[in-house]
């Protein structure tokens, strides 16, 4: 991880979209990303010189729950401990901003092949099934 710098709440929409596309393709629009970043509790990005190489963000209420979203490490940088660094930064944020002496549920969704990575970091599964819906916004077609 030599030469990697950590930045808090400085992730740009362009870098978000670039990283998303490097792993998942089909990135959201710049407008969507801008809104998501604006309403995130915390974002962390990792940089190799001027190149943004990894990111993660957190949403939630800080009192009871936080949800880790969009943990992305560029394929050229995977397997170098950057994912662990991202999670450590997010958990440090929760520790610094949560109410002392209380528990905050920190949750995330992981695809099956990434679950062992998160388990090594202390996450475990529960019996709840994650449900989702992609809700299309079309105010002009009403």
Contact map, one row per residue, 1 for C-alpha under 8 A:
1111000000000000000000000000000000000000000000000000000000000000000000000000000111000000000000000000000000000000000000000000000000000000000000
1111000000000000000000000000000000000000000000000000000000000000000000000000000000000000000000000000000000000000000000000000000000000000000000
1111100000000000000000000000000000000000000000011000000000000000000000000000000000000000000000000000000000000000000000000000000000000000000000
1111110000000000000000000000000000000000000001111000000000000000000000000000000000000000000000000000000000000000000000000000000000000000000000
0011111000000000000000000000000000000000000001111000000000000000000000000000000000000000000000000000000000000000000000000000000000000000000000
0001111100000000000000000000000000000000000111100000000000000000000000000000000000000000000000000000000000000000000000000000000000000000000000
0000111111100000000000000000000000000000000111100000000000000000000000000000000000000000000000000000000000000000000000000000000000000000000000
0000011111100000000000000000000000000000011110000000000000000000000000000000000000000000000000000000000000000000000000000000000000000000000000
0000001111100000000000000000000000000000011110000000000000000000000000000000000000000000000000000000000000000000000000000000000000000000000000
0000001111110000000000000000000000000000001110000000000000000000000000000000000000000000000000000000000000000000000000000000000000000000000000
0000001111111011000000000000000000001000001110000000001000000000000000000000000000000000000000000000000000000000000000000000000000000000000000
0000000001111111000000000000000001000000000000000000000000000000000000000000000000000000000000000000000000000000000000000000000000000000000000
0000000000111111100000000000010011001000000000000000000000000000000000000000000000000000000000000000000000000000000000000000000000000000000000
0000000000011111110000000000010000000000000000000000000000000000000000000000000000000000000000000000000000000000000000000000000000000000000000
0000000000111111111000000000000000000000000000000001000000000000000000000000000000000000000000000000000000000000000000000000000000000000000000
0000000000111111111100000000000010000000000000000000001000000000000000000000000000000000000000000000000000000000000000000000000000000000000000
0000000000001111111110000011110010000000000000000000000000000000000000000000000000000000000000000000000000000000000000000000000000000000000000
0000000000000111111111000000000000000000000000000000000000000000000000000000000000000000000000000000000000000000000000000000000000000000000000
0000000000000011111111100000000000000000000000000001111000000000000000011100000000000000000000000000000000000000000000000000000000000000000000
0000000000000001111111111110000000000000000000000000000000000000000000010000000000000000000000000000000000000000000000000000000000000000000000
0000000000000000111111111110000000000000000000000000000000000000000000000000000000000000000000000000000000000000000000000000000000000000000000
0000000000000000011111111000000000000000000000000000000000000000000000000110000000000000000000000000000000000000000000000000000000000000000000
0000000000000000001111111000000000000000000000000000000000000000000000011110000000000000000000000000000000000000000000000000000000000000000000
0000000000000000000111111110000000000000000000000000000000000000000000000000000000000000000000000000000000000000000000000000000000000000000000
0000000000000000000111111110000000000000000000000000000000000000000000000000000000000000000000000000000000000000000000000000000000000000000000
0000000000000000000110011111000000000000000000000000000000000000000000000000000000000000000000000000000000000000000000000000000000000000000000
0000000000000000100110011111100000000000000000000000000000000000000000000000000000000000000000000000000000000000000000000000000000000000000000
0000000000000000100000000111110110000000000000000000000000000000000000000000000000000000000000000000000000000000000000000000000000000000000000
0000000000000000100000000011111110000000000000000000000000000000000000000000000000000000000000000000000000000000000000000000000000000000000000
0000000000001100100000000001111111000000000000000000000000000000000000000000000000000000000000000000000000000000000000000000000000000000000000
0000000000000000000000000000111111100000000000000000000000000000000000000000000000000000000000000000000000000000000000000000000000000000000000
0000000000000000000000000001111111110000000000000000000000000000000000000000000000000000000000000000000000000000000000000000000000000000000000
0000000000001001100000000001111111111000000000000000000000000000000000000000000000000000000000000000000000000000000000000000000000000000000000
0000000000011000000000000000011111111100000000000000000000000000000000000000000000000000000000000000000000000000000000000000000000000000000000
0000000000000000000000000000001111111110000000000000000000000000000000000000000000000000000000000000000000000000000000000000000000000000000000
0000000000000000000000000000000111111111000000000000000000000000000000000000000000000000000000000000000000000000000000000000000000000000000000
0000000000101000000000000000000011111111001000000000000000000000000000000000000000000000000000000000000000000000000000000000000000000000000000
0000000000000000000000000000000001111111000000000000000000000000000000000000000000000000000000000000000000000000000000000000000000000000000000
0000000000000000000000000000000000111111100000000000000000100000000000000000000000000000000000000000000000000000000000000000000000000000000000
0000000000000000000000000000000000011111111000000000000011110000000000000000000000000000000000000000000000000000000000000000000000000000000000
0000000000000000000000000000000000000011111000000000000011110000000000000000000000000000000000000000000000000000000000000000000000000000000000
0000000110000000000000000000000000000001111100000000000011100000000000000000000000000000010010000000000000000000000000000000000000000000000000
0000000111100000000000000000000000001001111110000000001111000000000000000000000000000000010000000000000000000000000000000000000000000000000000
0000011111100000000000000000000000000000011111000000001110000000000000000000000000000100110000000000000000000000000000000000000000000000000000
0000011111100000000000000000000000000000001111100001111100000000000000000000000000000100000000000000000000000000000000000000000000000000000000
0001111000000000000000000000000000000000000111110001111000000000000000000000000001000100000000000000000000000000000000000000000000000000000000
0001111000000000000000000000000000000000000011111111110000000000000000000000000000000000000000000000000000000000000000000000000000000000000000
0011100000000000000000000000000000000000000001111111100000000000000000000000000000000000000000000000000000000000000000000000000000000000000000
0011100000000000000000000000000000000000000000111110000000000000000000000000000000000000000000000000000000000000000000000000000000000000000000
0000000000000000000000000000000000000000000000111111000000000000000000000000000000000000000000000000000000000000000000000000000000000000000000
0000000000000000000000000000000000000000000000111111100000000000000000000000000000000000000000000000000000000000000000000000000000000000000000
0000000000000010001000000000000000000000000011110111111000000000000000000000000000000000000000000000000000000000000000000000000000000000000000
0000000000000000001000000000000000000000000011110011111000000000000000001100100000000000000000000000000000000000000000000000000000000000000000
0000000000000000001000000000000000000000000011100001111100000000000000111100000001100100000000000000000000000000000000000000000000000000000000
0000000000100001001000000000000000000000001111000001111110000000000001111000000000000100000000000000000000000000000000000000000000000000000000
0000000000000000000000000000000000000000001110000000011111000000000111110000000000000110010000000000000000000000000000000000000000000000000000
0000000000000000000000000000000000000001111100000000001111100000000111100000000000000000010000000000000000000000000000000000000000000000000000
0000000000000000000000000000000000000001111000000000000111110000011110000000000000000000010000000000000000000000000000000000000000000000000000
0000000000000000000000000000000000000011110000000000000011111000011110000000000000000000000000000000000000000000000000000000000000000000000000
0000000000000000000000000000000000000001100000000000000001111100111000000000000000000000000000000000000000000000000000000000000000000000000000
0000000000000000000000000000000000000000000000000000000000111111110000000000000000000000000000000000000000000000000000000000000000000000000000
0000000000000000000000000000000000000000000000000000000000011111110000000000000000000000000001001100000100000000000000000000000000000000000000
0000000000000000000000000000000000000000000000000000000000001111100000000000000000000000000000000110000100000000000000000000000000000000000000
0000000000000000000000000000000000000000000000000000000000001111110000000000000000000000000000000000001110000000000000000000000000000000000000
0000000000000000000000000000000000000000000000000000000000011111111000000000000000000000000000000000000111100000000000000000000000000000000000
0000000000000000000000000000000000000000000000000000000001111101111100000000000000000000000001000000000111100000000000000000000000000000000000
0000000000000000000000000000000000000000000000000000000001110000111110000000000000000000000000000000000001110000000000000000000000000000000000
0000000000000000000000000000000000000000000000000000000111100000011111100000000000000000010000000000000001111000000000000000000000000000000000
0000000000000000000000000000000000000000000000000000000111100000001111100000000000000000000000000000000000011000000000000000000000000000000000
0000000000000000000000000000000000000000000000000000001110000000000111110000000000000000000000000000000000000000000000000000000000000000000000
0000000000000000000000000000000000000000000000000000011110000000000111111000000000100100000000000000000000000000000000000000000000000000000000
0000000000000000001100100000000000000000000000000000011100000000000001111100000000100000000000000000000000000000000000000000000000000000000000
0000000000000000001000100000000000000000000000000000111000000000000000111110110001100000000000000000000000000000000000000000000000000000000000
0000000000000000001001100000000000000000000000000000110000000000000000011111110000000000000000000000000000000000000000000000000000000000000000
0000000000000000000001100000000000000000000000000000000000000000000000001111110000000000000000000000000000000000000000000000000000000000000000
0000000000000000000000000000000000000000000000000000000000000000000000000111110000000000000000000000000000000000000000000000000000000000000000
0000000000000000000000000000000000000000000000000000100000000000000000001111111101000000000000000000000000000000000000000000000000000000000000
0000000000000000000000000000000000000000000000000000000000000000000000001111111111100000000000000000000000000000000000000000000000000000000000
0000000000000000000000000000000000000000000000000000000000000000000000000000111111000000000000000000000000000000000000000000000000000000000000
1000000000000000000000000000000000000000000000000000000000000000000000000000111111000000000000000000000000000000000000000000000000000000000000
1000000000000000000000000000000000000000000000000000000000000000000000000000011111111000000000000000000000000000000000000000000000000000000000
1000000000000000000000000000000000000000000001000000010000000000000000001000111111111100000000000000000000000000000000000000000000000000000000
0000000000000000000000000000000000000000000000000000010000000000000000111000010011111110000000000000000000000000000000000000000000000000000000
0000000000000000000000000000000000000000000000000000000000000000000000000000000011111111000000000000000000000000000000001000000000000000000000
0000000000000000000000000000000000000000000000000000000000000000000000000000000011111111100000000000000000000000000000000000000000000000000000
0000000000000000000000000000000000000000000111000000011100000000000000100000000001111111110000000000000000000000000000000000000000000000000000
0000000000000000000000000000000000000000000000000000000100000000000000000000000000111111111000000000000000000000000000000000000000000000000000
0000000000000000000000000000000000000000000000000000000000000000000000000000000000011111111100000000000000000000000000000000000000000000000000
0000000000000000000000000000000000000000000100000000000000000000000000000000000000001111111110000000000000000000000000000000000000000000000000
0000000000000000000000000000000000000000011100000000000111000000000100000000000000000111111111000000000000000000000000000000000000000000000000
0000000000000000000000000000000000000000000000000000000000000000000000000000000000000011111111100000000000000000000000000000000000000000000000
0000000000000000000000000000000000000000000000000000000000000000000000000000000000000001111111110000000000000000000000000000000000000000000000
0000000000000000000000000000000000000000010000000000000000000000000000000000000000000000111111111000000000000000000000000000000000000000000000
0000000000000000000000000000000000000000000000000000000000000100010000000000000000000000011111111100000000000000000000000000000000000000000000
0000000000000000000000000000000000000000000000000000000000000000000000000000000000000000001111111100000000000000000000000000000000000000000000
0000000000000000000000000000000000000000000000000000000000000000000000000000000000000000000111111100000000000000000000000000000000000000000000
0000000000000000000000000000000000000000000000000000000000000100000000000000000000000000000011111110000000000000000000000000000000000000000000
0000000000000000000000000000000000000000000000000000000000000110000000000000000000000000000001111111010100000000000000000000000000000000000000
0000000000000000000000000000000000000000000000000000000000000010000000000000000000000000000000001111110000000000000000000000000000000000000000
0000000000000000000000000000000000000000000000000000000000000000000000000000000000000000000000000111110000000000000000000000000000000000000000
0000000000000000000000000000000000000000000000000000000000000000000000000000000000000000000000000011111000000000000000000000000000000000000000
0000000000000000000000000000000000000000000000000000000000000000000000000000000000000000000000000111111100000000000000000000000000000000000000
0000000000000000000000000000000000000000000000000000000000000001000000000000000000000000000000000000111110000000000000000000000000000000000000
0000000000000000000000000000000000000000000000000000000000000111110000000000000000000000000000000100011111000000000000000000000000000000000000
0000000000000000000000000000000000000000000000000000000000000001110000000000000000000000000000000000001111100000000000000000000000000000000000
0000000000000000000000000000000000000000000000000000000000000000111100000000000000000000000000000000000111110000000000000000000000000000000000
0000000000000000000000000000000000000000000000000000000000000000111100000000000000000000000000000000000011111000000000000000000000000000000000
0000000000000000000000000000000000000000000000000000000000000000001110000000000000000000000000000000000001111100000000000000000000000000000000
0000000000000000000000000000000000000000000000000000000000000000000110000000000000000000000000000000000000111110000000000000000001000000000000
0000000000000000000000000000000000000000000000000000000000000000000000000000000000000000000000000000000000011111011000000000000000000000000000
0000000000000000000000000000000000000000000000000000000000000000000000000000000000000000000000000000000000001111111000000000000000000000000000
0000000000000000000000000000000000000000000000000000000000000000000000000000000000000000000000000000000000000111111000000000000000000000000000
0000000000000000000000000000000000000000000000000000000000000000000000000000000000000000000000000000000000000011111100000000000000000000000000
0000000000000000000000000000000000000000000000000000000000000000000000000000000000000000000000000000000000000111111111000000000000000000000000
0000000000000000000000000000000000000000000000000000000000000000000000000000000000000000000000000000000000000111111111100000000000000000000000
0000000000000000000000000000000000000000000000000000000000000000000000000000000000000000000000000000000000000000111111110000000000000000000000
0000000000000000000000000000000000000000000000000000000000000000000000000000000000000000000000000000000000000000011111111000000000000000000000
0000000000000000000000000000000000000000000000000000000000000000000000000000000000000000000000000000000000000000011111111111000000000000000000
0000000000000000000000000000000000000000000000000000000000000000000000000000000000000000000000000000000000000000001111111111000000000000000000
0000000000000000000000000000000000000000000000000000000000000000000000000000000000000000000000000000000000000000000111111110000000000000000000
0000000000000000000000000000000000000000000000000000000000000000000000000000000000010000000000000000000000000000000011111110000000000000000000
0000000000000000000000000000000000000000000000000000000000000000000000000000000000000000000000000000000000000000000001111111000000000000000000
0000000000000000000000000000000000000000000000000000000000000000000000000000000000000000000000000000000000000000000001111111100000000000000000
0000000000000000000000000000000000000000000000000000000000000000000000000000000000000000000000000000000000000000000001100111110000000000000000
0000000000000000000000000000000000000000000000000000000000000000000000000000000000000000000000000000000000000000000000000011111000000000000000
0000000000000000000000000000000000000000000000000000000000000000000000000000000000000000000000000000000000000000000000000001111100000000000000
0000000000000000000000000000000000000000000000000000000000000000000000000000000000000000000000000000000000000000000000000000111110000000000000
0000000000000000000000000000000000000000000000000000000000000000000000000000000000000000000000000000000000000000000000000000011111000000000000
0000000000000000000000000000000000000000000000000000000000000000000000000000000000000000000000000000000000000000000000000000001111100000000000
0000000000000000000000000000000000000000000000000000000000000000000000000000000000000000000000000000000000001000000000000000000111110000000000
0000000000000000000000000000000000000000000000000000000000000000000000000000000000000000000000000000000000000000000000000000000011111000000000
0000000000000000000000000000000000000000000000000000000000000000000000000000000000000000000000000000000000000000000000000000000001111100000000
0000000000000000000000000000000000000000000000000000000000000000000000000000000000000000000000000000000000000000000000000000000000111110000000
0000000000000000000000000000000000000000000000000000000000000000000000000000000000000000000000000000000000000000000000000000000000011111000000
0000000000000000000000000000000000000000000000000000000000000000000000000000000000000000000000000000000000000000000000000000000000001111100000
0000000000000000000000000000000000000000000000000000000000000000000000000000000000000000000000000000000000000000000000000000000000000111110000
0000000000000000000000000000000000000000000000000000000000000000000000000000000000000000000000000000000000000000000000000000000000000011111000
0000000000000000000000000000000000000000000000000000000000000000000000000000000000000000000000000000000000000000000000000000000000000001111111
0000000000000000000000000000000000000000000000000000000000000000000000000000000000000000000000000000000000000000000000000000000000000000111111
0000000000000000000000000000000000000000000000000000000000000000000000000000000000000000000000000000000000000000000000000000000000000000011111
0000000000000000000000000000000000000000000000000000000000000000000000000000000000000000000000000000000000000000000000000000000000000000011111
0000000000000000000000000000000000000000000000000000000000000000000000000000000000000000000000000000000000000000000000000000000000000000011111
